[in-house]
Amino acid sequence: MSATNNPTSQASDEIDLGKLFGILVDNRWNILIITAIFAVIGIAYAMLATPIYKADALIQIEEKSGGASALLNSDMADMFGGGKSSSTTETEIIKSRMVLGKTVDKLNLTTVVTPDYMPVIGAGLARLQGESIVAHISRFIVPDYVELKSFTLTVDNAKQGTYTLTDSEGKEVLKGKVGELAEQGDYRLFVTDLNAHNGDSFTVSKISRFDAIQNLQRDLEVSERGKQTGILQLSLTGPNKVEITAILNDISQNYFLQNVERNSAEAENSLAFLKQHLPDIKSQLTTAEDKLNRYRQANESVDLNLEAKAALDTMVGVEAQLNELTFKESDISQKFTKEHPAYISLLDKRKTLLSEKARLTKRVEKL
């Protein structure tokens, strides 16, 4: 029995473009309505969604050199922090609790204030209408025995700046006024600014210092700008551009201050080391010079006439000036880079003295 082609089967495999176009035409209104609905939703979201801002800051990691290490050999340079700082090390220092903790304390980041708007669209509508409400709290102390540290601050009289703070159960905790410290039992609240209408409310939450630091560590991004440039870029994002700018500026300042303190501690350690060992070194040098002079006099290898003595005295003066420049460089390196005119002038003077020292050395050898 032979197989035969079925015309009906072949026709069913073909795509009828005219039929598909007809289906689109028949459902054109449904398509337009659905497209318009999603377009409206997209536009509404773009207008009502809370904008997220980003703040950036740049920090230059300068080459650190211990002042005393310049007087010693390179093997001992690490004792005084000589050499360049690692970008990875400085990144970890910036994100450390030592630096971020100071920012949390200064800006009171353990207190989180959130305006109470209508769900979903309330914040967007208020922003479009220019009626955003704001409250700034510089100090908020909650007793340790309180477990749920979430409260509601309600504006009683916007003109007078009075408010009421209630707990999560609606029980009144305290009443206060903007610009004055409100106290009730173990509660302390200081509201520095309140821009709202009568009846507006805010959710005030108190988090631990550890959690505030962790939140800041998570949100803060630190990366090196380019490869081995020694420039770190700090970035912070958030809905409040004034707040993230203040946080980033304070972090940068705290890092700079702790860096200065660390360099000062290294300089003090270097100075203490030198004060401890210089007397012994000076004594050894004097003994060695006496032995050398006795040897020369015994063997009549050099006639220490006035000219030779004058050359030696001059060399000692040059050495003293070089040592003084070394200590000055230790101080200047903490304040300026090597491109600064003061630093360049110091290096030029050192170069001149080294040249004079070499000339005197040859002269003494000849004598």
BELLIN-V9709 format. One record per backbone hydrogen bond with DSSP energy under -0.5 kcal/mol. NH is the residue of the N-H (numbers start at 1). CO is the residue of the C=O. Records with the same first field share a line. If there is no record, write none. Layout:
NH: CO, CO
//
This chain:
7: 5
10: 6
11: 7
12: 8
13: 9, 10
14: 11
16: 14
17: 15
20: 16
21: 17
22: 18
23: 19
24: 20
25: 21
26: 22
27: 23
28: 25
31: 27
32: 28
33: 29
34: 30
35: 31
36: 32
37: 33
38: 34
39: 35
40: 36
41: 37
42: 38
43: 39
44: 40
45: 41
46: 42
47: 43
48: 44
49: 45
53: 51, 238
55: 236
57: 234
59: 232
61: 230
62: 60
64: 83
70: 66, 67
71: 68
72: 68, 69
76: 73
77: 74
79: 76
80: 77
81: 78
82: 77
83: 64
90: 86
91: 87
92: 88
93: 89
94: 90
95: 91
96: 93
100: 96
101: 97
102: 98
103: 99
104: 100
105: 101
106: 102
107: 103
108: 104
109: 104
111: 108
112: 110, 205
113: 111
114: 112, 203
116: 201
117: 115
121: 119
122: 118
123: 118
125: 121
126: 122
127: 123
128: 124
129: 125
130: 127
131: 126
134: 195
136: 193
138: 190
139: 190
141: 188
146: 143
147: 145
149: 147
150: 148
151: 204
152: 166
153: 202
154: 152, 164
155: 200
156: 154, 162
157: 162
161: 157
162: 157
163: 176
164: 154
165: 174
166: 152, 164
167: 171
170: 167
173: 165
174: 165
176: 163
178: 161
179: 191
180: 177
182: 180, 189
184: 187
187: 184
188: 141
189: 182
190: 139
191: 180
192: 136, 190
193: 136
195: 134
196: 194
199: 155
200: 197
202: 153
203: 114
204: 151, 202
205: 112, 203
206: 149
207: 110, 205
212: 208
213: 209
214: 210
215: 211
216: 212
217: 213
218: 214
219: 215
220: 216
221: 235
223: 233
225: 231
226: 224
228: 226
232: 59
233: 223
234: 57, 232
235: 221
236: 55
238: 53
241: 239
244: 240
245: 241
246: 242
247: 243
248: 244
249: 245
250: 246
251: 247
252: 248
253: 249
254: 250
255: 251
256: 252
257: 253
258: 254
259: 255
260: 256
261: 257
262: 258
263: 259
264: 260
265: 261
266: 262
267: 263
268: 264
269: 265
270: 266
271: 267
272: 268
273: 269
274: 270
275: 271
276: 272
277: 273
278: 274
279: 275
281: 277
282: 278
283: 279
284: 280
285: 281
286: 282
287: 283
288: 284
289: 285
290: 286
291: 287
292: 288
293: 289
294: 290
295: 291
296: 292
297: 293
298: 294
299: 295
300: 296
301: 296
304: 302
305: 303
309: 305
310: 306
311: 307
312: 308
313: 309
314: 310
315: 311
316: 312
317: 313
318: 314
319: 315
320: 316
321: 317
322: 318
323: 319
324: 320
325: 321
326: 322
327: 323
328: 324
329: 325
330: 326
331: 327
332: 328
333: 329
334: 331
335: 332
336: 332
340: 337
344: 340
345: 341
346: 342
347: 343
348: 344
349: 345
350: 346
351: 347
352: 348
353: 349
354: 350
355: 351
356: 352
357: 353
358: 354
359: 355
360: 356
361: 357
362: 358
363: 359
364: 360
365: 361
366: 362
367: 363
//
